[in-house]
Amino acid sequence: MNWLNRIPFSLLIILSLTLGLAPFTPMPHLVEKMQMLAAGALVRPADILDLVMHSAPIVLLLMKITLNLSSKVKQ
C-alpha cells in the first residue's frame, strides 16, 4: 500500500477529527450512524453512504498506523 505511505499522518488526523466528528452538535454523524447500525436501522442508501464517508478517514488512519507498526516490528 504505497499510496497510503504518501498520505501524511497529520492530514489523516485532521480529517478524522473534522469529517469523522462533523457535525459536532447535537451528535456527530458517525456516532448517530453507528447507533443506527447497532439498532438495525441503517437501511437507507444515503445513511450507508454517510457512514462510509464519515468513517473513511478513521479507517485510513487505522490502516496507516497498523502498517507503520507492522513494518517496525519486521525490522
C-alpha positions, 0 to 999 in steps of 0.5 A: 500500500504505497499510496497510503505511505504518501498520505501524511499522518497529520492530514489523516488526523485532521480529517478524522477529527473534522469529517469523522466528528462533523457535525459536532452538535447535537451528535456527530454523524458517525456516532448517530450512524453507528447507533443506527447500525447497532439498532438495525436501522441503517437501511437507507442508501444515503445513511450507508453512504454517510457512514462510509464517508464519515468513517473513511478517514478513521479507517485510513488512519487505522490502516496507516498506523497498523502498517507503520507498526507492522513494518517496525516490528519486521525490522 
